Amino acid sequence: DWMDTGITMPSSTAGTEHPEEMLLPSEEQKHEKLQTERPPSEAPMVQAKLGELRVSSITSNSVGLHWSVPEGSFDSFTLQYRDAQGQPQALPIDGGSRWVTVPGLSPSQRYRFHLYGLRGRKKIDHVSTEAVTGEGQAREEPLPSEEPQEEKPKTESPASEALPARAVLGELKVSSVTPNSVGLQWSVPEGSFDSFLLQYRDAQGQPQALPMDGGSRSVTVPGLSPSQWYRFYLCGLQGRKKIDRVSTDVMTGEGE
């Protein structure tokens, strides 16, 4: 399995060189490398651990996942899985996120998802889960009821509609482009949002919706087609109410 065999995890053996560790860019991270190579008794007191990776929603073409970080913190996450054609996919997620919806899946297929917690470029912890997508003709845009259970009381409360502070989205910028994915990033120069919703149409013209938590500032959209124009709309929400929206147009790269 490429997910399990292709990942270099931290080692406690002194003097062992790892390709990932050679890429560490700063002296501070080199010091972190030395710490990870010490015997367990000398390991840093604060460790970073991932909680269980759970399925929060399933449609015919998407799976929602959520997790916790019961100890420490991570700079970022990477979600890895294979699509219906067996091709590996990697979805980068920022360190403040605790849930993500994976779009562009095929109906009635079993997928295995691997979530890695990273500090810098180093993979610190790993959890995984499996999910089977629903049969065809499921609804295409997730409803708020598909969010993790602990989010429901907040999203159902009308209090957020009366917030005095104004929330504003910054420009939606393109951070990366490949033949089958687009990376996007944004800022929140004023106020805050409870969640975000990225909306777009796939190459077949079908609407897709990718919910993200309010701490997110970047996302990579997988499962796109080469040499296609896509228009992405990012909506900022407080509760269930859409407060602000920005958009951008992107063309994916050429295929092989």
N, C-alpha and C positions, 0 to 999 in steps of 0.2 A: 504494500500500500504506500503510494508516494507521499501521503500525508505524514505517515509515521516514520518512514525510513529516511526521508529527505530532510529532516529537521535536526539540527545540532543543538542539543540541550546543554545547559551549564554542567561542567565537570568539577569535581572536588579534587582531582588529581593534579598535584603541582607539576609544572613544567610541561604540560600538554598544550600544544598549540591548536587552536580552532580557527578555521577560515573566517567565521563571523567575528571573532574577537579581534582579528587583525585589522578589521575595518573601523574599530572604535576611533573616533576623531580627536578626542581631547585627553589631556592628562588626567582629568577627574575620572573619565571613563576607564583609563588604564588602571587607575587605582582601584576602581570597582572590579576590574578583571582580576587583579591580584587577590581581592577579598574572596571572589567566588572560587578561586583555586586553592584556598586554604582548607585545612581539615574542617569538618562540620563544627567542631567545638569553637572555631574561631570565626564562624560565619557571622555576617551582619545581624544585629538584633532585630531589625525591622525587615521582614520578608514580605514579598508581594504574592498573594494567593488569589486564584480565581475560584468563585463559587460554581455550583452546578450550572451547566448550560441547559436551559429548558425551552421547550417549544410553547410559544404564547398564541400563535395563530397559524392556520393552514388554509390556503385556497388551492385552486387547481394549478396556479402558476406562481405561487409565492409561499414562503415560510417565514414566520416571525419568531425570533429567538431573543431571549433575555438571560442575563446573568448578574452576579454580584461580585464584589471585590471585598471579601470579609477581612482581609488583612493587607496593609500597605497600599500601594497605588502603582499604576502603569502609565507609561508615556503614550502608548497606543495599543491597539489590538489588530490582529489580522484573522479574518475568517476564511478558511480554506475548504473547498469542496470540489467535487467533479460534477460537471453538467450532464445532461441526458446523453450527450455524445461521448462521454468519458473524458472530456477535456478538463484539465485542472483550472480552477478559478480561485483568485485571491481577492478578497474585499478588505481594504484597509479601513480602520475605524479609529476615531480619535479617542484619547484616553478618558474623556469624560462620559463616554457613552456606556449605557447599560443594556441597551436593546437595539435590534436592527431587524429590518425586513429584507429578505433576499428575494428579488424579483426575477423574472425571466426563466422560471422553471417549467418543466413539462408535467402534464397531469398524470396521476397514478404512478408516480416514480418514487423509489426509495432513495433518499439522499443522506449522506453522512457528513456532518459539519464538524470542523475542528476549529476551536477558538484558541488563539495564542495571545498571551499577554506579554508585551515587550517593554523593555527599558532601553532607550536608544535603539540600537539594531539587534539587541540580544533578546532571545525568547526565554522568558523566565518561567512561565507556567502554561499548561495546556489542558483543556477540557474538550469533550466531544459529545455529540448526541446524534440520533438518527430520526428522520421524519419521512413520512410518505405523503406526497401531495394529494389533494382531492381529485375527484373525477372532474371531467370537463364541465363548462358552463357555470363555474363559480363566479361570484361577483368580482368585478375587476378592481374596484377601489375599496380598500379596507375601511371599515367603520371604526369609530372610537372604541367600540366594544371589543375590538380585537387587540387592544393594548394589554400589557401585563396587568394582572388582577390588582396589584397594589396601586396602579395608576388611576383606577376607576373613580375612587372618591374625589380625587383632585379634578378630573376632567368633567365630572358631573356637577361640580359646585358652581353656582352662578356668580360667586364672589369675584372671580377673575374678570368678569365683564365690567365690573365697576372700578377696576384698578385705576388710580389717578395717574400713575407714571405711564408715559407713552413709550411704546416699543417700536423700534425702527430697524429694518434690515439694511445691511450694507450691500454693495454690489456683489452679484453672483459671478465669480470668476472661474475660468477653466485652469486647472492646475496640471492636468495630464490628459493625453489622448493616445489611445491605441486602436487597432482595428475593431476591437470588441468591447471597449470600455471607455468611459470618460470620468475624469476626476474633477470635482467641483469644490470650491471653498467660498466662504462668506464671513462676514463679521456682523456684530450686533452693536452698532455705535451708541445706541440709546435704549434704555430699558432692558427687558428680558422676555423670553418666550418660554412657555411650558413645553412646547414641542415644535417640530417642523414637519412639513410634508412636501416631498419632491414629486412633481407630476410631469409626465411626458408620455408620448406615444411611441410604441416600438416600431420596428421596420414594417410590420403588417398593419400598422395604423391602430392597434389596440391600446387603449389607455392603461397606463401603469401608475401606481402610487407607492412611494417609498417613505414610510413614516420614520422619523428620527427623534431622539430625545432632545430636550432643550439645551443640553450641554454641547451638542454637536456643532462643529464649525467646518467640517469637511466630509465628503462622501465620495466613494467611487461607485459608479453605476456599471455593473457587468452585463453580459448577455446581449450586447448591441451587435449590429451588423456593420461590416466594413463599408467605407465610402458613402455613408448616409448622413444626411442632415437631421439633427435632433434639436428640438426646442424644449428646454427645461424650465419649469416654473417652481420656484421655492416659496412656500407659504409659511409664515410665522404664525403660530397659534397660541392663544391664551385660553385654556380650557378647550372647548370645541370651536371657538370663534377665530376665524382667520383675520389677523390684525394687519398684516403687511405682506406684500408679494413682490418678488423680483424675478427676472427671467434672463436667459441667455441662449444663443444658438451656437451649436457646435457640430462640426463634421468629423466623423470618425476617420481613422487612418485607412490606408489601402491594405487589402489582404495580401497573403503571400502570393 
